[in-house]
Amino acid sequence: METRSTYHPFYKNEYEKQDIEFGVLYSKGVPFGELESDLKANGFDSTSSEFGLIGVEAIAIRGYHFATSTSAPRRASSSAATSSSTLAVDDLQTLKTKVCIIGSGLAAHTVAIYVSRAELKPILFEGWMVNGVAPGGQLTTTSEVENFPSFPDGINGIELMDRCRKQSLRFGPQILIETVNKVDFSMTPFKVFTNFKAVIANSVIVATGAVSKQLDFSGSGISACAVCDGAAPIFRNKPLAIIGGGDSAMEEATFLTKYATMVYIIRRRDTFKASKIMQQRAFTNPRIQVLWNSVVGGGGLKVKNMVSGEVSDLKVSGLFFVIGHEPATKFLDGQLELHSYGYVVTKPGTTQTSVRGVFAARDVQDKKYRQVVTAASTGCMAALEAEHYLQEIGS
């Protein structure tokens, strides 16, 4: 066993010092389950709201030390640090790399796999609870993935990202758990900034994905993630409602039937956007009832039928909404061309953005498909296009 002095991150941006023994195995990446067992054995309570398993897992795998809530994370191991040059500039640690990847999901790690195997020694910024989403992206909130090839029985979203991250780590990218908050694409080489680091990169791949849109509701019992919150005691054995009409809404409604007495799907139209198989699962589930042509509002949960005008009180103990996504592009501050809905514009058939040398993959530029398999495919495309670009400029 190798002893490392590690700091445990609280969800409220505070840090409490803990000394834990981690095996060398953890520096290479292991599944959540194995980490949870080891952490429990060392006195961590995984049921505590302050546990933050995903954050601890990331720190354990990548060998980070967090000193205080205001100081910069630093690598415990120097093995990955050799992948970039390090300079001290003002108050920021400055790193240089040929490829900087921004994102933590399947697309970002697919990029990391490809460019690492091409010996381009990338730096990948995973971020920390960016937009409320843990490293690993939207897949970490998905209960079951059934349409990704090679898994005939399906696979849990967190497990899929565990495997993807472990494969990525195998090829040695430098992965930093810091959130990118500013970029400078006005000239080459490009610059990418966090609160603690500045990265000078010959190419950048943006794979920051998209986050669930929020509805203007206040009070308790409201959530944008059924998989995250559906099993909470306040929702068990009670009627619940969900707003949405796509595959994610169908999946989350079906998931909630494990705990709820009834799940009402509130749909403002008379059709769903979901795939036929997902619709069929909802229609045939005896614990799901669809309220067509309906919207919600007012105190409690008032439902208005837009055809008849009738308003009724829907007595439920929880409201979940799955109403689409917003691309995570605000940090770009207008430096890339965006669609009207905020998605990065890419040249048709490529991942090339409006700035030569900057590429975009998956949900951040895909407002149509948004599938797990397209995350991998666009990640591959971005990696290969970045590699070709670097060859063209002689880097």
Salt bridges, closest charged atoms under 4 A:
GLU2 OE2 - ARG4 NE 2.96
GLU36 OE2 - LYS40 NZ 3.55
GLU57 OE2 - ARG165 NH1 3.72
GLU126 OE2 - ARG62 NH2 3.39
GLU126 OE2 - HIS109 NE2 3.02
GLU126 OE2 - ARG165 NE 3.43
GLU146 OE1 - ARG281 NH1 2.75
GLU159 OE2 - ARG163 NH2 3.07
ASP162 OD1 - ARG165 NH1 3.85
GLU178 OE2 - LYS197 NZ 2.49
ASP313 OD1 - LYS302 NZ 2.91
GLU326 OE2 - LYS330 NZ 3.74
ASP363 OD2 - ARG362 NH1 2.82
GLU392 OE1 - ARG356 NH2 2.81
